């Protein structure tokens, strides 16, 4: 099977760089699967897991907090505000982030930015689910 080069980059630098046979990502319009030679496209990503299927049958999983996927026949680039490979996720920190976000969402204060707290909760839950393989 043909492979395609995949790069996942955040403002802090590169997170992932490898040859894969298939990329599965969740866009804001739904899930997509991309193989080598795919027609060019750009799509916004949802807060989700990106599955990177390797030629040897293994799958790498990266938690992304939105961003964009750019597909070209010979290369796929994912630009995300943050991204973490499953085994590098600090689960304790993510669980603390869940507690903080849930506390903000349950707060009765008028100055709470509920949209921001909701996004923080989704990002933290995504990181936990990716690390635990619940995707």
JOHUGI-V315494 format. One record per run of one state. SS is the DSSP state (H for helix, E for strand, C for the rest). FROM is the first residue (numbers start at 1). LEN is the number of residues. If there is no record, write none. Layout:
((SS:FROM:LEN) (SS:FROM:LEN))
This chain:
((C:1:3) (E:4:7) (C:11:2) (E:13:8) (C:21:1) (E:22:6) (C:28:2) (E:30:6) (C:36:5) (E:41:5) (C:46:1) (E:47:7) (C:54:5) (E:59:7) (C:66:2) (E:68:5) (C:73:2) (E:75:5) (C:80:3) (E:83:3) (H:86:3) (C:89:2) (H:91:16) (C:107:7) (H:114:19) (C:133:3))
